[in-house]
Amino acid sequence: MIASNVLDLVDIDKDAPLPLYHQVRAALMTLITEGELKEGNLIPTEREIGEKLQVSRITVRRAIDELVREGYLVTQQGKGTFVARPKIERRTTQMKGFSEQMLEEGHKPGSQLLSLRHEKATAHVAAILQIKSDEWIWVVERLRYANDEPICISLTYLNLPLEVVLTPTELQRETSLWTILEGKGIRLKRSEATVQAIPAGDREAEVLHIETGSPLLLVEGVVYTEDNIPVEYHQMFNRGDRYKYSIQSSR
């Protein structure tokens, strides 16, 4: 258990215009970001925090609730509130695949092939890939890992030349699908994507080891070749408790 004297490292200013719960939240975030409270640490109780910072327990609870919603803390019934595992960050400034991004962030990527199918495109997928609905496409479904933890289900639809064949062996051996495609002479140039929050269905929950209804970040994207041909449409079901997206923009 973390001693309450860790709170000696922070303080709040009751004369400041910033609401007290914001200051309590900032104080706890300082302890987390500076490593005084580490992943898995039990934080001081609401009473201890309130007494040390001389604020009400309602103020403390509001600050803690915000940090729980933001994913920095996690509450376990009957045990207390703990520092959560850091979320895996996905940056959108450059076109990078899952494996490349994980390696750059210092995580070990992994992949488990759930299914590989060669089937006719549905009308929806055909419209996105700009092909006829009776044309054949490859469908690859994989469970993606970061540091041996399942964090994402990827469902990929590929419009490939007839001579290009995908095999389970290569998909199990190589975690990066883009590396496989480029090895077959398909040059990828750019991508577009949208992100939305959805609840996990029964299957997603079972595969990702989470509760049904847990938040997911659904990323839908289209990848284009150097000739501006849409070759890939993917849906990535990312665990909301383990993932965050970082968007950079300039003006």
C-alpha positions as a printed NumPy array, in Angstrom:
array([[  0.   ,   0.   ,   0.   ],
       [  1.284,   3.481,  -0.858],
       [  1.906,   5.649,   2.201],
       [ -0.103,   8.829,   2.363],
       [  3.127,  10.845,   2.764],
       [  3.471,  10.752,  -1.039],
       [  0.996,  13.62 ,  -0.855],
       [  3.7  ,  15.741,   0.795],
       [  5.077,  16.217,  -2.713],
       [  2.047,  18.159,  -3.968],
       [ -0.103,  21.059,  -2.857],
       [ -3.048,  23.17 ,  -3.994],
       [ -3.817,  26.886,  -3.869],
       [ -7.27 ,  27.624,  -2.503],
       [ -6.977,  31.253,  -3.628],
       [ -6.422,  30.257,  -7.255],
       [ -9.346,  30.704,  -9.71 ],
       [ -9.033,  27.068, -10.842],
       [-11.716,  24.842,  -9.239],
       [-10.427,  22.716,  -6.358],
       [-11.232,  19.392,  -7.992],
       [ -9.161,  20.448, -11.025],
       [ -6.253,  21.171,  -8.697],
       [ -6.631,  17.815,  -6.937],
       [ -6.731,  16.079, -10.31 ],
       [ -3.601,  17.962, -11.397],
       [ -1.84 ,  17.035,  -8.151],
       [ -2.57 ,  13.33 ,  -8.644],
       [ -1.525,  13.533, -12.303],
       [  1.78 ,  15.081, -11.212],
       [  2.432,  12.11 ,  -8.919],
       [  1.633,   9.718, -11.777],
       [  3.592,  11.438, -14.55 ],
       [  6.652,  11.977, -12.334],
       [  6.661,   8.331, -11.267],
       [  5.851,   8.852,  -7.599],
       [  2.731,   6.76 ,  -8.211],
       [  3.561,   3.94 , -10.616],
       [  1.472,   1.477, -12.611],
       [ -0.396,  -0.827, -10.237],
       [  0.176,   1.352,  -7.158],
       [ -2.72 ,   1.822,  -4.766],
       [ -3.32 ,   5.546,  -4.346],
       [ -4.122,   7.119,  -0.954],
       [ -7.753,   6.976,   0.133],
       [-10.236,   9.791,  -0.425],
       [-10.031,  10.588,   3.283],
       [ -6.223,  10.736,   3.256],
       [ -6.156,  12.951,   0.179],
       [ -8.871,  15.226,   1.569],
       [ -7.136,  15.633,   4.935],
       [ -3.728,  16.29 ,   3.404],
       [ -4.944,  18.807,   0.81 ],
       [ -7.666,  20.189,   3.112],
       [-10.543,  19.665,   0.712],
       [-13.806,  17.746,   0.979],
       [-14.119,  14.08 ,   0.049],
       [-16.679,  15.104,  -2.595],
       [-13.992,  17.247,  -4.241],
       [-11.499,  14.377,  -4.085],
       [-14.029,  11.896,  -5.454],
       [-14.803,  14.156,  -8.42 ],
       [-11.094,  14.449,  -9.248],
       [-10.597,  10.686,  -8.981],
       [-13.692,   9.984, -11.087],
       [-12.285,  12.169, -13.866],
       [ -8.962,  10.317, -13.81 ],
       [-10.81 ,   6.994, -13.913],
       [-12.837,   8.132, -16.938],
       [ -9.657,   9.304, -18.64 ],
       [ -7.991,   5.939, -18.052],
       [ -5.243,   7.043, -15.646],
       [ -6.776,   5.316, -12.623],
       [ -8.828,   2.16 , -12.199],
       [-11.124,   1.329,  -9.284],
       [-11.472,  -2.223,  -7.976],
       [-14.5  ,  -2.924,  -5.811],
       [-13.48 ,  -3.575,  -2.218],
       [ -9.781,  -2.985,  -2.901],
       [ -9.361,   0.675,  -3.752],
       [ -8.154,   2.812,  -6.633],
       [ -4.97 ,   1.976,  -8.522],
       [ -2.773,   3.609, -11.143],
       [ -3.812,   2.132, -14.492],
       [ -1.521,   0.747, -17.143],
       [ -0.447,   3.438, -19.606],
       [ -2.51 ,   3.414, -22.787],
       [ -0.852,   2.522, -26.059],
       [ -0.653,   5.653, -28.184],
       [ -1.268,   5.649, -31.925],
       [ -0.08 ,   8.751, -33.776],
       [ -1.69 ,   9.8  , -37.039],
       [  0.931,  12.126, -38.521],
       [  2.369,   9.422, -40.797],
       [  1.062,   6.332, -42.548],
       [  2.307,   3.439, -40.437],
       [  1.067,  -0.074, -39.896],
       [  0.294,  -1.621, -36.531],
       [  3.601,  -3.485, -36.193],
       [  5.733,  -0.502, -37.178],
       [  3.894,   1.787, -34.779],
       [  4.184,  -0.664, -31.879],
       [  7.93 ,  -1.072, -32.413],
       [  8.458,   2.686, -32.517],
       [  6.554,   3.073, -29.263],
       [  8.729,   0.423, -27.605],
       [  6.125,  -2.36 , -27.586],
       [  6.492,  -5.902, -28.888],
       [  3.898,  -6.477, -31.647],
       [  2.243,  -9.838, -32.126],
       [ -0.432, -11.328, -34.337],
       [ -2.707, -14.371, -34.327],
       [ -4.497, -15.311, -37.535],
       [ -8.191, -15.852, -36.81 ],
       [ -9.318, -16.457, -40.393],
       [ -8.221, -16.09 , -44.023],
       [-10.901, -16.175, -46.703],
       [-11.127, -15.66 , -50.462],
       [-14.674, -14.568, -51.188],
       [-16.839, -12.244, -53.249],
       [-17.046,  -8.677, -52.013],
       [-20.244,  -7.421, -50.433],
       [-21.842,  -4.337, -51.945],
       [-20.568,  -2.209, -49.055],
       [-16.949,  -3.358, -49.321],
       [-17.046,  -3.252, -53.129],
       [-18.145,   0.381, -53.073],
       [-15.248,   1.319, -50.792],
       [-12.686,  -0.593, -52.864],
       [-14.247,   0.714, -56.093],
       [-14.842,  -2.739, -57.573],
       [-17.855,  -4.806, -58.613],
       [-19.727,  -6.654, -55.891],
       [-19.073, -10.034, -57.505],
       [-15.303,  -9.579, -57.638],
       [-13.125, -11.759, -55.436],
       [-11.239, -10.278, -52.502],
       [ -9.112, -11.55 , -49.641],
       [-10.432, -11.166, -46.098],
       [ -7.905, -11.381, -43.27 ],
       [ -8.983, -11.371, -39.63 ],
       [ -6.296, -11.178, -36.974],
       [ -5.947, -10.645, -33.252],
       [ -3.212,  -8.082, -32.599],
       [ -1.038,  -8.063, -29.503],
       [  1.151,  -5.526, -27.744],
       [  3.601,  -7.067, -25.283],
       [  1.638, -10.353, -25.428],
       [ -1.605,  -8.598, -24.465],
       [ -4.575,  -8.742, -26.904],
       [ -5.557,  -5.169, -27.721],
       [ -7.106,  -5.165, -31.186],
       [ -9.07 ,  -7.233, -33.695],
       [ -8.26 ,  -6.267, -37.272],
       [-10.529,  -7.19 , -40.174],
       [ -8.908,  -6.419, -43.533],
       [-10.45 ,  -6.602, -47.016],
       [ -7.928,  -6.697, -49.871],
       [ -8.447,  -6.11 , -53.579],
       [ -5.348,  -7.82 , -54.974],
       [ -4.283,  -8.802, -58.502],
       [ -5.31 , -12.331, -59.499],
       [ -1.735, -13.588, -59.366],
       [ -1.267, -12.49 , -55.75 ],
       [ -2.087, -15.23 , -53.247],
       [ -2.034, -15.014, -49.457],
       [ -1.292, -18.051, -47.305],
       [ -1.861, -18.742, -43.604],
       [  1.827, -19.585, -43.23 ],
       [  3.095, -16.152, -44.246],
       [  0.42 , -14.357, -42.231],
       [  1.389, -16.326, -39.136],
       [  5.103, -15.792, -39.719],
       [  5.022, -12.041, -40.478],
       [  3.103,  -9.658, -38.196],
       [  3.043,  -6.833, -40.767],
       [  0.547,  -7.322, -43.593],
       [  1.974,  -4.287, -45.385],
       [  5.409,  -5.92 , -45.43 ],
       [  3.85 ,  -8.978, -47.066],
       [  2.05 ,  -6.875, -49.679],
       [  5.117,  -4.826, -50.521],
       [  7.084,  -8.056, -50.851],
       [  4.581,  -9.045, -53.537],
       [  5.18 ,  -5.811, -55.447],
       [  2.235,  -3.794, -54.137],
       [  3.415,  -0.285, -53.262],
       [  1.312,   1.523, -50.684],
       [  1.22 ,   5.315, -50.755],
       [ -1.452,   6.869, -48.562],
       [ -4.372,   6.097, -46.277],
       [ -7.542,   7.66 , -44.904],
       [ -9.247,   6.721, -41.649],
       [-12.1  ,   7.554, -39.307],
       [-12.353,   6.801, -35.582],
       [-15.509,   6.254, -33.543],
       [-16.404,   4.793, -30.164],
       [-18.597,   1.675, -30.092],
       [-19.532,  -0.932, -27.451],
       [-17.943,  -4.367, -27.663],
       [-20.212,  -7.15 , -28.87 ],
       [-20.123, -10.659, -27.43 ],
       [-17.511, -11.908, -29.898],
       [-15.188,  -8.918, -29.541],
       [-15.46 ,  -9.209, -25.769],
       [-14.588, -12.909, -25.834],
       [-11.596, -12.512, -28.147],
       [-10.203,  -9.413, -26.408],
       [-10.882, -10.733, -22.877],
       [-13.101,  -7.814, -21.886],
       [-16.715,  -7.4  , -20.795],
       [-19.521,  -7.157, -23.35 ],
       [-20.379,  -3.494, -23.785],
       [-16.878,  -2.298, -22.925],
       [-15.759,   0.69 , -25.022],
       [-13.913,   0.05 , -28.26 ],
       [-12.274,   2.481, -30.659],
       [-13.306,   1.42 , -34.152],
       [-10.859,   2.645, -36.77 ],
       [-12.03 ,   2.257, -40.369],
       [ -9.463,   2.987, -43.03 ],
       [ -8.725,   2.756, -46.734],
       [ -5.192,   2.309, -48.071],
       [ -4.227,   3.383, -51.597],
       [ -1.406,   2.319, -53.904],
       [  1.021,   4.641, -55.686],
       [ -1.485,   4.658, -58.574],
       [ -4.207,   5.899, -56.187],
       [ -6.072,   2.576, -56.318],
       [ -7.857,   1.544, -53.087],
       [ -6.286,  -1.812, -52.305],
       [ -7.258,  -2.237, -48.654],
       [-10.241,  -1.496, -46.444],
       [ -9.803,  -2.319, -42.784],
       [-11.741,  -2.228, -39.549],
       [ -9.719,  -2.228, -36.341],
       [-11.546,  -2.865, -33.074],
       [ -9.219,  -1.403, -30.431],
       [ -9.69 ,  -1.807, -26.697],
       [-10.748,   1.56 , -25.336],
       [ -9.061,   0.906, -21.99 ],
       [ -5.679,   0.263, -23.641],
       [ -5.649,   2.574, -26.647],
       [ -5.577,   6.282, -27.376],
       [ -5.115,   8.237, -30.583],
       [ -2.808,  11.231, -30.877],
       [ -3.634,  13.731, -33.629],
       [ -1.244,  16.511, -34.56 ],
       [ -2.228,  19.435, -36.769],
       [ -0.805,  22.784, -37.76 ],
       [ -2.06 ,  25.982, -39.301]])
